[in-house]
Amino acid sequence: TMENGDCLISFSISPFLIPDKD
């Protein structure tokens, strides 16, 4: 549901959290 860029940014900021890669 997140844009791919947002997933990468979110993962970069919080690598211990799993971003929604839908």
N, C-alpha and C positions, 0 to 999 in steps of 0.2 A: 504493500500500500504506500510505502514511502518511495520517493524517487531514488534511483540508484545513487545519485550524488549525495542525497540526504543519508542514505544507509552508510555510505563510506564515511561521511562526516561524523555521524552518530557513533559508528564503530571506532573511529579515530579518537573521539572524545571519551567514549566509554567502552573500551574493548572488553570489559567484563560483562557488558550487556549485549544481548543478541538483537540486532535491529530487525525490523520486519522486512524481509526480502521478497515479499509477495509481488 
